[in-house]
Amino acid sequence: MKATTSRSRIMPSNDEMLRQIRTILDSPEDDLHAGLIKELIAGVLRLHDSHLEALDLKIVNRTIKELRHAFRVFHDYRDRRKVSIFGSARTASDDPNYRLASEFSRKIVQEGFMVITGGADGIMRAAQEGAGRENSFGVNIMLPFEQGPNATIADDPKLVTFKYFFTRKLIFQKEANAIALFPGGFGTHDEGFEILTLAQTGKSDPQPIVCLQAPGCDYWDQWNAFITKQLLARQLISPEDFSLYKIVNSADEAVEEIRTFYRRFHSIRYVGRQLVMRLTQSISPAQVAALHDRFSDLLSEGTFELRGHLPEELDEPELTGLPRLAFLSNRRSASRLRQLIDHLNRL
């Protein structure tokens, strides 16, 4: 009886739901948001028609709830760049990597970034101590041990707790403009390899990925040796894939890598087959012409072109004034695209 009463307080009445649905159905055809909500409603109705087991429906329901809440939490901070930080929950406060995480977070906040961590102890606590509560998000996970929120982020409205790892990892990636990996266990490698997989396959937008280790620590050096000996030597990855990440031994190196990535590069957007790279500073016609000789393997046809915004980009009015580098992309190598970004930033 109590569960029913609790649910009745949360759920709108049938009449209220019907009113909301009617409002959405009566929306203009060109209302994109209403159109997507219609698709969601249709998908939910098909779930009912599929006669799925209750557990399947619970998974879908919980997933939607978790993502809806997380999107709402991050929405008010969408104009701030963020760095997602991964590392062990077991790192002690006297570990040099703990101090490095705190120093890095403090310095990256000074560059205007916010930090996102798993919200627990170890590296996560160090990062949030360095960044401060006001510049921190906690993306926690329900576990029987290790994952209670640390004191810095506990009870903060920017702390989100997930049941599922996949929804949590989606938020880590979706909301990040940079990634920082510190030494950690299975979880850190799971998150790090997924981040690298998304970057390598072009399923995430280009972003800096830094692997930090304190002076005297060889954690990422040993990891990189494995990548070289086992993955590269067996031709399981390509040499250019090493461009996707950088190993550093200080907070200053990590901050500089992230700062340099955004020196000229701003963001990308695909419009049909055309890749549109938004820049904070333009480049010269001669520099554009030189790109063809060095990066023609990125082209499906044509060449690189400087231009203004495309009509399809008018839904991002705050970016319309930025210069663009546009080309017809064959979308074969996200790693080579990263090398193009690095080249533009060095010009």
N, C-alpha and C positions, 0 to 999 in steps of 0.2 A: 504493500500500500504506500509506503514511504517513497519508493522509487517512482511510482506513478505520480504522486504529488509533486515530486521534484521535477519530473519531466514536464508536467503541466505548467510549471512556472517558467520553464525555459522555452517550451514550444509555443508559437503563436496559435491562436484558435484556427479552426478550419476556415471560418469566414475571412479572417485576416490573411491567411495564405492564399485563398482564392482571389481576394482583392489584389494582392501583390502580383500574382500570376497574371491576372487580367491586365494590370497596368503594363507588365512586360510584353504581353502578347499584342497589346494595342500600340506599342512603340513604333515609330517610323522605321521603314525598311533599312534606311541608311544609318541607324543607330547601332554602331558596332558593339557597344557594351551590352545592349539589350539583346542583340543577335546571339552573342556568346552565351548569355544566360539562358536563352531559349534552347540552345544546343545542350547545355548542362541539364536543363529540365527534361529534355527529350531523352538524354542518356540515362537519367535516373529512372524514368518510366520504363525504358528498355530493361533496366536491371530487374524491375518488378516482373516484367513479362518473361524474363529468363528463368524464373523460379530457382534462383541460386540458394545455396545454403546460408544459414544465418551468419556463420563465420565470415563468409565472403562479403556479405553486406556490411558487417561490422568493420571490416578492413577498409572498404570504400568510405564508409561514414566517418571513421576516425581520421582517415587521410585528408578528406575534405575539411574537417574541423581544424586539424593541425595546420594545414596550409593557409586556410582562411585567417586564422589567428595570427600566424607568423607574418603574412603579407600585411595585415593591418598594423602590426607592431613596427615593421620596417618602413611603412609608407611615409610617415612624417619625416623620415631621415633620408629620403631618396635622393636628395641633392648633395649629400655628403658622401665622399668616397670612403670605402671601407676595406680593411685587410682582414682576411680570415686566417687565424693562427691555430696551428695544430701542434700537439706535443704531448708527452706523457703526463698522466695524472699523478704518477708516482715520483716525479722529480722533487727532491728535497730542496728546501729554501737555501741551503748552503752550497748547492750545486752551481758551478759557473754558468751552466745553461739556463738555470732559473734567473740568475742576475742578468744574463744576456736578454732573456725574454722581456724582463721588466724594462731594461734600458731601451730595447728596440721599440716597445710599445709607447714609451714616453716620447721618444724622438719622432715616431711616425705620426703621433697625434699632433705634434708641433707642425707637421706638414699639412695638417687639415684633415687627416684620416680619422675614422673611428675604427675600433677593433671588434672582431667577432671571435669568440672562443666557445669551447664546449661548456664553459661556466663552472667547471669543477676545480680540483686542486692541481698542484704541480705547475707545469708550464702555463696552464690556463689561468690559474690564480696569479702567477707572476705577471702575465701579460695585462691582466685587468688591474692589478695594483699599479703598474706603470702607466697605463692609459687613464686611470681614474674612472669612477663610476659613471660620470656623465658622458664619457666617450666610449662606453663599453656596451656590447650586447652579449648575452649568454644564450647559447643554443644547447640546452641540456638534454640528456637522454635518460629515460627511466631504466635504471639497472639496480640489481640487488646490492651493489657495492660500488665505491669509487666516485659516483657521479652526483653526489649532493652538491648544491650550488655553493660556491665559495663566498666568503663574507662580503667581498666587494660588490658582487652582483645579486646576492640574495635579496628577494622581495622587491627588486627593481622592476618597473614595468617593461624594461627591455630584456627581461629574462623569459625565454620561451622553453617549455619542456615538452619533449617529443616522446611518443611511444615507439615510433618506427625510425630506424636508422636511415631509410631511404628518403623520408621527408626531411629529416634533419640535414642530410648531406646535400639535398637539393637547395636548401636555404643557404648553407655555407657557400655553395658555388654561385647561386643566382645573385646574392647580395654583395659579392666580393668584387673589388677592382684590383686586388692583389692577394697573393697567397704567401704565407710564411710558415715553413715547416721546421720544427725543432725535433731533436731526438725523441723518439717515442717507441711504443710497442706495436702490437698487431694493428690496433686502431689507427695509429698515425700512418702506418704503411698502407692500410686500406684506404684511408682518405687521400693520402699523397698519390698513390697509384691511380685512384679514380680521377683526381684532378688532372694528372698528366695524361690519362687516357682521353678525357674530354678535350684537353688542349690539343693533343696529337691528332685527333680525329676531326677537329673543327666543330665539335658539338658545344663548345663554350667560346665566348669572345676572347680575343687575345688579352693576356694580362701577365704581369711579372710574377714569377714563381721563384722564391728564394728559399734555400735550405741553409739554416743558420746552425753553426756549431761554435762553441766557445773556443778560444785559443788553447791548443793542446789536446782538443777533442778531435778524433778522426771518424766520428760516426758517419757523416755523409761522404767522407772520402772513401771509406770502406764500401758503403752502399754504391757509390759511383763506380768503384772498381768492379763490383759484381755486375752492374749494368753494362760496363764496357766488355768484360770478359765473357759474360754469358749471353747477353742480349745482342750487343753489337757484333761480336765475333761470329755469332750464329746467324747474322743478318735478320734478326727478329725485329730490329728497329733500324732506322737510317741515321747516318752521321749527323744530319741536320736536326734530329730530334734532341740533341744535346743543347740546342739553342733555347729549348723551352724552359730550362731552369738554370739557376746559378747557385753555386755553393759559396758561402761567405763565412768569415770568421769574426765579424764585428757588426754591431748595430749600425754603424755609419755606412759600411759597405752595403748592407741590406737597404737602408733608406735611400742611398744614392742609386741603387739599381731600380727601385720603384720610382724615384723622382725622375730619373733619366728616361724611363719608359714613357712617361707622360710629358716629356719635354716638348715634343711636337705632336705626337700621336694623341688623339682624343678618343675616338671610338670608330667602330665600323657598322655598316648596315648593308645587307644584301637587298637590292631592288631587282627582282627577276634574276637574270644571270650576271648582273652588274654588281661588283663589289664597290661600295662607296666608303672611302676612308676619310673621316673628318679630321682635320688638322687644326692645331691652335696657331700655327705659323705656316705660311705658304712656302713653297720652294720655287726656285727659278725655272724658266723654260728649259735652260740647258741641263739642269739637274733632272728634270722630268724626262728629257730625251735620253739621258744616260741610263735611266732605269731599264730601258728596253734591252740593252746589251747584258745587263747583270741579272735581271729577273724575268726575262721573257718566258721562262718555264712556268710562270704563274698564269700566263695568258691562255685563254682558249682561242682568241683571235684578236686582231687590232693591237692597240698599244695603250700606254698610260696617258691619262688626260687630266689636266687641272680644270676644275669647273666649280660652279656654285651648286646650291642644293637642288635636288630633284623634286618635282611636284609631290611624289610619294612621301617625302620627308616633312611635309608641312604639319604633320601631327606632332613634330618635335620643334615647335617654334623657337625655343631657346637656342637651338643649334643652327638655325638657318643662315646666320652670318659667318659661319666657319668656312674656310676654303676646303675644297674636296680634291682628293686624288681618286679617280674612278677608272676601272678597267673591267673587262669581261674575264671573270675568273674561271679557271678550270676546276678549282676547289680540290686539287689533288694533294696539296701539302700545306697543312697549317703551320708546320715548322718552318717552311720557306717563307710563308707570310710573316711569321715572327721575325725572320731575318730581314725582310723588307722593312718592317717597322723599326728595327734596331738601326738599319742603315739611314732611314729618314731622320731619326732622332740624332744621329751623329753629324748630319750635314750642317 
